[in-house]
Amino acid sequence: MEQPSRGRDALERGEAARRGGQPEQARAAFGEALALFRREGDLSGEAQALGRQAQVAWDSGDLDWALHDQVETIALYRRAGDGPGLTHALRHAGEMFLEQDRLANATACLHEALDG
């Protein structure tokens, strides 16, 4: 039986904190996961951690920060060749762009997600 990586453990802690309404603890855990995945060379793991950080920012109403992290998340999923992760990240970015009334960006992300 394969043991989960330390990065996956940190992701799980972060998600539990986010769902429990503890954004600072979630950010810290996702930041830890991001660093661990980078050290392991796990691009999809990096993207997951960064995407979760973007979610915390989005939950907190900081769309600029959320989009910054989400755009980087998309780039990581592209580099990793992770189609399902990329589709999910594009959908979230599209929704974030919609909230900012950036319709052209939202349309591009959502179309690419649907084509994925």
Residue, then its C-alpha position, 0 to 999 in steps of 0.5 A: m500500500e502506497q503512503p500519501s506524500r507529505g504534500r498530499d497530507a498538507l493539502e488535506r489539512g488545508e482543505a479541512a481548515r478551509r472548509g472549517g472556516q479557518p482561512e489563515q490555517a488553510r493558506a499555511a497548509f496549502g503553502e506548505a503543500l506547494a513547497l513540498f510538491r515543488r521539492e518533489g517535482d510534482l507539477s500537478g500537486e503544485a497546481q492543486a496546492l496553488g489552486r486551493q490557495a486561489q480558492v481561499a483568496w476567492d472565498s475571502g473576496d480577493l479576486d485579484w490574488a485569486l486570479h493571479d494564483q489561478v492563472e499560474t495554476i493553469a500554466l502548471y497544469r498545462r506543463a504537467g499535461d494534466g487535462p482534467g486538472l486544467t479543465h477544472a482550473l479553467r472553469h474556476a478562472g472563467e467564473m472569477f473573470l465573470e465576477q470581475d466583468r472581464l467577459a472576453n477572458a471568462t469566455a476564453c477560459l470557459h470555452e477552453a474548459l468545455d473543449g478540454 
